[in-house]
């Protein structure tokens, strides 16, 4: 059964929340089959799937496309759609774009930073919101850990509380010291989801390409459960060699059913 925002709030402090990103229908289908309760269709798609140098190149049209694909693969899973860079510059603009993601199949939307006016506005229009504090990829100058000084830590704590007080039902904490993430998690009444923020958050999110080992670079705080890039290389090499030697398609049983090509 698909969970809603209140279901996740009730999980705080009782059961850790696993979250994975997804951008395609078949991957989303597998994640749902595994029982992962929430999928984030993140603007990370721009870097890990589309080859952009930054998430700032992702458009609302890109996000609609991928949210729709993920929804078709995971019909019974809560889906969070990222509002890409520049689509939440003011409450009215954010509402228009959030509604586009909801129509595409999202159950809630995520936006970066302590933009309390936008969060309140979306919540007033019955759009569940996930906040994001700590490292903010859309505006960060680099991807180094932040929050290591007392001033930075205090700022991030205040931002997380602002996000909660504006009505967000969940807050992603990215690439901050573990001790700070623990303090924020204890201070908030809504769940925190960590990415590079240590084990004391209420849940963890991982980019699916990082988990799969699909790509040529992965953040130091991620974990590779497989190395799919190596498998793709092996498959492509074997296929190419078989075509050149005329072994393929002579080594497969002729298919007489419906042609899927």
Secondary structure, DSSP 4 states (H G I P E B T S, - for coil): ----HHHHHHHTTTS-EEEEE--SHHHHHHHHHTT-SEEEE-TTHHHHTS--SSGGG--HHHHHHHHHHHHHH-TTSEEEEE--TTS-SSHHHHHHHHHHHHHHT-SEEE--S--HHHHHHHHHTT--EEEEEES-TTT-SS---B--SHHHHHHHHHHHHHHHHTT-SEEEEESB-HHHHHHHHHH-SSEEEEESS-TTSSEEEE-HHHHHT-SS---TT---S--HHHHHHHHHHHHHHHHHTT-TTTTSPPP-S----
